[in-house]
């Protein structure tokens, strides 16, 4: 089988041939049983492929692909978002524990002050200042 005739046969499935090319192909098909069999195989294969595959993508296919590309192009933001998600329950638990401990300390102490909330003994001004500094202040 001539290579140029085979190329004409393949092109005939995709494009319109010129009248002279079409006549040349028709003559070759009439003369060659092998070329007719090749044409039949190509036609069968093309019809099988066209029946088995979708001709178009699903609606909004391009938008979905672009959204996924944008989401994957932000690895740093997604990393920090995941850290926030991991540590949020820990922060909530620590806050609740802190509030419970402050409430317990206030309930158990005699005076209601900030020092008693943190279970610290109340220090008077004289105790806090150095004795020499207290003498200067008097």
PyMOL CGO cylinders between C-alpha atoms (Angstrom):
from pymol import cmd
from pymol.cgo import CYLINDER

trace = [
    CYLINDER, 0.00, 0.00, 0.00, 1.34, 3.39, -1.03, 0.3, 1, 1, 1, 1, 1, 1,
    CYLINDER, 1.34, 3.39, -1.03, 2.24, 5.73, 1.84, 0.3, 1, 1, 1, 1, 1, 1,
    CYLINDER, 2.24, 5.73, 1.84, 0.67, 8.76, 0.12, 0.3, 1, 1, 1, 1, 1, 1,
    CYLINDER, 0.67, 8.76, 0.12, -2.58, 6.87, -0.51, 0.3, 1, 1, 1, 1, 1, 1,
    CYLINDER, -2.58, 6.87, -0.51, -2.67, 5.83, 3.17, 0.3, 1, 1, 1, 1, 1, 1,
    CYLINDER, -2.67, 5.83, 3.17, -2.18, 9.46, 4.23, 0.3, 1, 1, 1, 1, 1, 1,
    CYLINDER, -2.18, 9.46, 4.23, -5.04, 10.45, 1.92, 0.3, 1, 1, 1, 1, 1, 1,
    CYLINDER, -5.04, 10.45, 1.92, -7.20, 7.78, 3.53, 0.3, 1, 1, 1, 1, 1, 1,
    CYLINDER, -7.20, 7.78, 3.53, -6.45, 9.07, 7.04, 0.3, 1, 1, 1, 1, 1, 1,
    CYLINDER, -6.45, 9.07, 7.04, -6.99, 12.68, 5.99, 0.3, 1, 1, 1, 1, 1, 1,
    CYLINDER, -6.99, 12.68, 5.99, -10.33, 11.79, 4.42, 0.3, 1, 1, 1, 1, 1, 1,
    CYLINDER, -10.33, 11.79, 4.42, -11.72, 11.03, 7.87, 0.3, 1, 1, 1, 1, 1, 1,
    CYLINDER, -11.72, 11.03, 7.87, -10.70, 14.42, 9.24, 0.3, 1, 1, 1, 1, 1, 1,
    CYLINDER, -10.70, 14.42, 9.24, -10.71, 16.89, 6.35, 0.3, 1, 1, 1, 1, 1, 1,
    CYLINDER, -10.71, 16.89, 6.35, -12.35, 17.35, 2.98, 0.3, 1, 1, 1, 1, 1, 1,
    CYLINDER, -12.35, 17.35, 2.98, -10.12, 16.26, 0.16, 0.3, 1, 1, 1, 1, 1, 1,
    CYLINDER, -10.12, 16.26, 0.16, -9.74, 18.19, -3.05, 0.3, 1, 1, 1, 1, 1, 1,
    CYLINDER, -9.74, 18.19, -3.05, -11.59, 16.65, -6.02, 0.3, 1, 1, 1, 1, 1, 1,
    CYLINDER, -11.59, 16.65, -6.02, -8.38, 15.30, -7.53, 0.3, 1, 1, 1, 1, 1, 1,
    CYLINDER, -8.38, 15.30, -7.53, -7.31, 13.77, -4.21, 0.3, 1, 1, 1, 1, 1, 1,
    CYLINDER, -7.31, 13.77, -4.21, -10.76, 12.22, -3.75, 0.3, 1, 1, 1, 1, 1, 1,
    CYLINDER, -10.76, 12.22, -3.75, -10.61, 10.69, -7.25, 0.3, 1, 1, 1, 1, 1, 1,
    CYLINDER, -10.61, 10.69, -7.25, -7.14, 9.30, -6.54, 0.3, 1, 1, 1, 1, 1, 1,
    CYLINDER, -7.14, 9.30, -6.54, -8.35, 7.77, -3.26, 0.3, 1, 1, 1, 1, 1, 1,
    CYLINDER, -8.35, 7.77, -3.26, -11.47, 6.30, -4.87, 0.3, 1, 1, 1, 1, 1, 1,
    CYLINDER, -11.47, 6.30, -4.87, -9.37, 4.68, -7.61, 0.3, 1, 1, 1, 1, 1, 1,
    CYLINDER, -9.37, 4.68, -7.61, -6.99, 3.24, -5.01, 0.3, 1, 1, 1, 1, 1, 1,
    CYLINDER, -6.99, 3.24, -5.01, -9.90, 1.91, -2.92, 0.3, 1, 1, 1, 1, 1, 1,
    CYLINDER, -9.90, 1.91, -2.92, -11.41, 0.25, -6.00, 0.3, 1, 1, 1, 1, 1, 1,
    CYLINDER, -11.41, 0.25, -6.00, -8.11, -1.41, -6.86, 0.3, 1, 1, 1, 1, 1, 1,
    CYLINDER, -8.11, -1.41, -6.86, -6.93, -2.51, -3.39, 0.3, 1, 1, 1, 1, 1, 1,
    CYLINDER, -6.93, -2.51, -3.39, -8.76, -4.91, -1.09, 0.3, 1, 1, 1, 1, 1, 1,
    CYLINDER, -8.76, -4.91, -1.09, -6.20, -4.17, 1.63, 0.3, 1, 1, 1, 1, 1, 1,
    CYLINDER, -6.20, -4.17, 1.63, -6.97, -0.44, 1.47, 0.3, 1, 1, 1, 1, 1, 1,
    CYLINDER, -6.97, -0.44, 1.47, -10.72, -1.10, 1.72, 0.3, 1, 1, 1, 1, 1, 1,
    CYLINDER, -10.72, -1.10, 1.72, -10.14, -3.29, 4.77, 0.3, 1, 1, 1, 1, 1, 1,
    CYLINDER, -10.14, -3.29, 4.77, -7.98, -0.54, 6.32, 0.3, 1, 1, 1, 1, 1, 1,
    CYLINDER, -7.98, -0.54, 6.32, -10.74, 2.01, 5.70, 0.3, 1, 1, 1, 1, 1, 1,
    CYLINDER, -10.74, 2.01, 5.70, -13.30, -0.30, 7.30, 0.3, 1, 1, 1, 1, 1, 1,
    CYLINDER, -13.30, -0.30, 7.30, -11.04, -0.83, 10.39, 0.3, 1, 1, 1, 1, 1, 1,
    CYLINDER, -11.04, -0.83, 10.39, -10.50, 2.92, 10.79, 0.3, 1, 1, 1, 1, 1, 1,
    CYLINDER, -10.50, 2.92, 10.79, -14.23, 3.66, 10.46, 0.3, 1, 1, 1, 1, 1, 1,
    CYLINDER, -14.23, 3.66, 10.46, -15.10, 0.94, 13.01, 0.3, 1, 1, 1, 1, 1, 1,
    CYLINDER, -15.10, 0.94, 13.01, -12.49, 2.20, 15.45, 0.3, 1, 1, 1, 1, 1, 1,
    CYLINDER, -12.49, 2.20, 15.45, -13.65, 5.82, 15.13, 0.3, 1, 1, 1, 1, 1, 1,
    CYLINDER, -13.65, 5.82, 15.13, -17.29, 4.88, 15.71, 0.3, 1, 1, 1, 1, 1, 1,
    CYLINDER, -17.29, 4.88, 15.71, -16.35, 2.76, 18.74, 0.3, 1, 1, 1, 1, 1, 1,
    CYLINDER, -16.35, 2.76, 18.74, -14.37, 5.63, 20.24, 0.3, 1, 1, 1, 1, 1, 1,
    CYLINDER, -14.37, 5.63, 20.24, -17.07, 8.20, 19.59, 0.3, 1, 1, 1, 1, 1, 1,
    CYLINDER, -17.07, 8.20, 19.59, -19.73, 6.00, 21.20, 0.3, 1, 1, 1, 1, 1, 1,
    CYLINDER, -19.73, 6.00, 21.20, -17.69, 5.26, 24.32, 0.3, 1, 1, 1, 1, 1, 1,
    CYLINDER, -17.69, 5.26, 24.32, -16.48, 8.75, 25.24, 0.3, 1, 1, 1, 1, 1, 1,
    CYLINDER, -16.48, 8.75, 25.24, -18.19, 11.94, 26.22, 0.3, 1, 1, 1, 1, 1, 1,
    CYLINDER, -18.19, 11.94, 26.22, -17.90, 14.78, 23.78, 0.3, 1, 1, 1, 1, 1, 1,
    CYLINDER, -17.90, 14.78, 23.78, -17.84, 17.51, 26.43, 0.3, 1, 1, 1, 1, 1, 1,
    CYLINDER, -17.84, 17.51, 26.43, -16.78, 17.99, 30.01, 0.3, 1, 1, 1, 1, 1, 1,
    CYLINDER, -16.78, 17.99, 30.01, -19.29, 18.29, 32.80, 0.3, 1, 1, 1, 1, 1, 1,
    CYLINDER, -19.29, 18.29, 32.80, -20.66, 21.76, 33.61, 0.3, 1, 1, 1, 1, 1, 1,
    CYLINDER, -20.66, 21.76, 33.61, -18.25, 24.05, 35.47, 0.3, 1, 1, 1, 1, 1, 1,
    CYLINDER, -18.25, 24.05, 35.47, -15.32, 21.67, 34.89, 0.3, 1, 1, 1, 1, 1, 1,
    CYLINDER, -15.32, 21.67, 34.89, -12.87, 24.48, 34.16, 0.3, 1, 1, 1, 1, 1, 1,
    CYLINDER, -12.87, 24.48, 34.16, -13.93, 26.44, 37.23, 0.3, 1, 1, 1, 1, 1, 1,
    CYLINDER, -13.93, 26.44, 37.23, -13.48, 23.40, 39.46, 0.3, 1, 1, 1, 1, 1, 1,
    CYLINDER, -13.48, 23.40, 39.46, -9.99, 22.76, 38.11, 0.3, 1, 1, 1, 1, 1, 1,
    CYLINDER, -9.99, 22.76, 38.11, -8.96, 26.40, 38.53, 0.3, 1, 1, 1, 1, 1, 1,
    CYLINDER, -8.96, 26.40, 38.53, -10.32, 26.46, 42.10, 0.3, 1, 1, 1, 1, 1, 1,
    CYLINDER, -10.32, 26.46, 42.10, -8.30, 23.36, 42.99, 0.3, 1, 1, 1, 1, 1, 1,
    CYLINDER, -8.30, 23.36, 42.99, -5.18, 24.89, 41.47, 0.3, 1, 1, 1, 1, 1, 1,
    CYLINDER, -5.18, 24.89, 41.47, -5.67, 28.08, 43.49, 0.3, 1, 1, 1, 1, 1, 1,
    CYLINDER, -5.67, 28.08, 43.49, -6.23, 26.11, 46.70, 0.3, 1, 1, 1, 1, 1, 1,
    CYLINDER, -6.23, 26.11, 46.70, -3.10, 24.06, 46.18, 0.3, 1, 1, 1, 1, 1, 1,
    CYLINDER, -3.10, 24.06, 46.18, -1.01, 27.12, 45.35, 0.3, 1, 1, 1, 1, 1, 1,
    CYLINDER, -1.01, 27.12, 45.35, -1.40, 28.44, 48.94, 0.3, 1, 1, 1, 1, 1, 1,
    CYLINDER, -1.40, 28.44, 48.94, 0.55, 25.90, 51.03, 0.3, 1, 1, 1, 1, 1, 1,
    CYLINDER, 0.55, 25.90, 51.03, 1.71, 28.40, 53.67, 0.3, 1, 1, 1, 1, 1, 1,
    CYLINDER, 1.71, 28.40, 53.67, -1.80, 29.65, 54.39, 0.3, 1, 1, 1, 1, 1, 1,
    CYLINDER, -1.80, 29.65, 54.39, -3.18, 26.14, 54.61, 0.3, 1, 1, 1, 1, 1, 1,
    CYLINDER, -3.18, 26.14, 54.61, -0.35, 25.17, 56.98, 0.3, 1, 1, 1, 1, 1, 1,
    CYLINDER, -0.35, 25.17, 56.98, -1.16, 28.02, 59.35, 0.3, 1, 1, 1, 1, 1, 1,
    CYLINDER, -1.16, 28.02, 59.35, -4.86, 27.31, 59.06, 0.3, 1, 1, 1, 1, 1, 1,
    CYLINDER, -4.86, 27.31, 59.06, -4.22, 23.72, 60.08, 0.3, 1, 1, 1, 1, 1, 1,
    CYLINDER, -4.22, 23.72, 60.08, -2.14, 24.89, 63.06, 0.3, 1, 1, 1, 1, 1, 1,
    CYLINDER, -2.14, 24.89, 63.06, -4.98, 27.10, 64.19, 0.3, 1, 1, 1, 1, 1, 1,
    CYLINDER, -4.98, 27.10, 64.19, -7.40, 24.19, 63.90, 0.3, 1, 1, 1, 1, 1, 1,
    CYLINDER, -7.40, 24.19, 63.90, -5.08, 21.94, 65.94, 0.3, 1, 1, 1, 1, 1, 1,
    CYLINDER, -5.08, 21.94, 65.94, -4.38, 24.40, 68.75, 0.3, 1, 1, 1, 1, 1, 1,
    CYLINDER, -4.38, 24.40, 68.75, -7.87, 25.90, 69.08, 0.3, 1, 1, 1, 1, 1, 1,
    CYLINDER, -7.87, 25.90, 69.08, -9.15, 23.08, 71.35, 0.3, 1, 1, 1, 1, 1, 1,
    CYLINDER, -9.15, 23.08, 71.35, -6.00, 23.31, 73.47, 0.3, 1, 1, 1, 1, 1, 1,
    CYLINDER, -6.00, 23.31, 73.47, -6.45, 27.06, 73.92, 0.3, 1, 1, 1, 1, 1, 1,
    CYLINDER, -6.45, 27.06, 73.92, -10.09, 26.63, 74.89, 0.3, 1, 1, 1, 1, 1, 1,
    CYLINDER, -10.09, 26.63, 74.89, -9.25, 23.92, 77.43, 0.3, 1, 1, 1, 1, 1, 1,
    CYLINDER, -9.25, 23.92, 77.43, -6.47, 26.00, 79.01, 0.3, 1, 1, 1, 1, 1, 1,
    CYLINDER, -6.47, 26.00, 79.01, -8.75, 29.04, 79.26, 0.3, 1, 1, 1, 1, 1, 1,
    CYLINDER, -8.75, 29.04, 79.26, -11.47, 27.03, 80.99, 0.3, 1, 1, 1, 1, 1, 1,
    CYLINDER, -11.47, 27.03, 80.99, -8.93, 25.51, 83.39, 0.3, 1, 1, 1, 1, 1, 1,
    CYLINDER, -8.93, 25.51, 83.39, -7.54, 28.99, 84.18, 0.3, 1, 1, 1, 1, 1, 1,
    CYLINDER, -7.54, 28.99, 84.18, -11.02, 30.34, 84.95, 0.3, 1, 1, 1, 1, 1, 1,
    CYLINDER, -11.02, 30.34, 84.95, -11.82, 27.34, 87.16, 0.3, 1, 1, 1, 1, 1, 1,
    CYLINDER, -11.82, 27.34, 87.16, -8.57, 27.75, 89.14, 0.3, 1, 1, 1, 1, 1, 1,
    CYLINDER, -8.57, 27.75, 89.14, -9.13, 31.49, 89.63, 0.3, 1, 1, 1, 1, 1, 1,
    CYLINDER, -9.13, 31.49, 89.63, -12.68, 30.85, 90.84, 0.3, 1, 1, 1, 1, 1, 1,
    CYLINDER, -12.68, 30.85, 90.84, -11.52, 28.14, 93.22, 0.3, 1, 1, 1, 1, 1, 1,
    CYLINDER, -11.52, 28.14, 93.22, -8.82, 30.40, 94.71, 0.3, 1, 1, 1, 1, 1, 1,
    CYLINDER, -8.82, 30.40, 94.71, -11.29, 33.26, 95.17, 0.3, 1, 1, 1, 1, 1, 1,
    CYLINDER, -11.29, 33.26, 95.17, -13.81, 30.95, 96.81, 0.3, 1, 1, 1, 1, 1, 1,
    CYLINDER, -13.81, 30.95, 96.81, -11.26, 29.52, 99.29, 0.3, 1, 1, 1, 1, 1, 1,
    CYLINDER, -11.26, 29.52, 99.29, -9.67, 32.83, 100.30, 0.3, 1, 1, 1, 1, 1, 1,
    CYLINDER, -9.67, 32.83, 100.30, -10.97, 35.23, 102.92, 0.3, 1, 1, 1, 1, 1, 1,
    CYLINDER, -10.97, 35.23, 102.92, -10.45, 38.39, 100.92, 0.3, 1, 1, 1, 1, 1, 1,
    CYLINDER, -10.45, 38.39, 100.92, -11.57, 39.02, 97.39, 0.3, 1, 1, 1, 1, 1, 1,
    CYLINDER, -11.57, 39.02, 97.39, -8.54, 40.50, 95.70, 0.3, 1, 1, 1, 1, 1, 1,
    CYLINDER, -8.54, 40.50, 95.70, -6.41, 39.86, 92.65, 0.3, 1, 1, 1, 1, 1, 1,
    CYLINDER, -6.41, 39.86, 92.65, -3.66, 38.38, 94.79, 0.3, 1, 1, 1, 1, 1, 1,
    CYLINDER, -3.66, 38.38, 94.79, -6.03, 35.89, 96.38, 0.3, 1, 1, 1, 1, 1, 1,
    CYLINDER, -6.03, 35.89, 96.38, -7.31, 34.91, 92.92, 0.3, 1, 1, 1, 1, 1, 1,
    CYLINDER, -7.31, 34.91, 92.92, -3.78, 33.85, 92.02, 0.3, 1, 1, 1, 1, 1, 1,
    CYLINDER, -3.78, 33.85, 92.02, -3.25, 32.23, 95.47, 0.3, 1, 1, 1, 1, 1, 1,
    CYLINDER, -3.25, 32.23, 95.47, -0.58, 34.73, 96.41, 0.3, 1, 1, 1, 1, 1, 1,
    CYLINDER, -0.58, 34.73, 96.41, -0.36, 36.08, 99.93, 0.3, 1, 1, 1, 1, 1, 1,
    CYLINDER, -0.36, 36.08, 99.93, -1.23, 39.73, 100.22, 0.3, 1, 1, 1, 1, 1, 1,
    CYLINDER, -1.23, 39.73, 100.22, 1.83, 41.83, 100.78, 0.3, 1, 1, 1, 1, 1, 1,
    CYLINDER, 1.83, 41.83, 100.78, 1.52, 45.12, 102.57, 0.3, 1, 1, 1, 1, 1, 1,
    CYLINDER, 1.52, 45.12, 102.57, 3.43, 48.13, 101.41, 0.3, 1, 1, 1, 1, 1, 1,
    CYLINDER, 3.43, 48.13, 101.41, 5.82, 47.96, 104.34, 0.3, 1, 1, 1, 1, 1, 1,
    CYLINDER, 5.82, 47.96, 104.34, 6.67, 44.36, 103.54, 0.3, 1, 1, 1, 1, 1, 1,
    CYLINDER, 6.67, 44.36, 103.54, 7.23, 45.08, 99.89, 0.3, 1, 1, 1, 1, 1, 1,
    CYLINDER, 7.23, 45.08, 99.89, 9.60, 47.98, 100.44, 0.3, 1, 1, 1, 1, 1, 1,
    CYLINDER, 9.60, 47.98, 100.44, 13.08, 47.54, 101.70, 0.3, 1, 1, 1, 1, 1, 1,
    CYLINDER, 13.08, 47.54, 101.70, 13.38, 48.62, 105.34, 0.3, 1, 1, 1, 1, 1, 1,
    CYLINDER, 13.38, 48.62, 105.34, 15.81, 51.38, 104.46, 0.3, 1, 1, 1, 1, 1, 1,
    CYLINDER, 15.81, 51.38, 104.46, 13.49, 52.67, 101.76, 0.3, 1, 1, 1, 1, 1, 1,
    CYLINDER, 13.49, 52.67, 101.76, 10.60, 52.54, 104.24, 0.3, 1, 1, 1, 1, 1, 1,
    CYLINDER, 10.60, 52.54, 104.24, 12.66, 54.63, 106.71, 0.3, 1, 1, 1, 1, 1, 1,
    CYLINDER, 12.66, 54.63, 106.71, 13.36, 57.25, 104.01, 0.3, 1, 1, 1, 1, 1, 1,
    CYLINDER, 13.36, 57.25, 104.01, 9.68, 57.50, 103.13, 0.3, 1, 1, 1, 1, 1, 1,
    CYLINDER, 9.68, 57.50, 103.13, 8.67, 58.20, 106.73, 0.3, 1, 1, 1, 1, 1, 1,
]
cmd.load_cgo(trace, "trace")
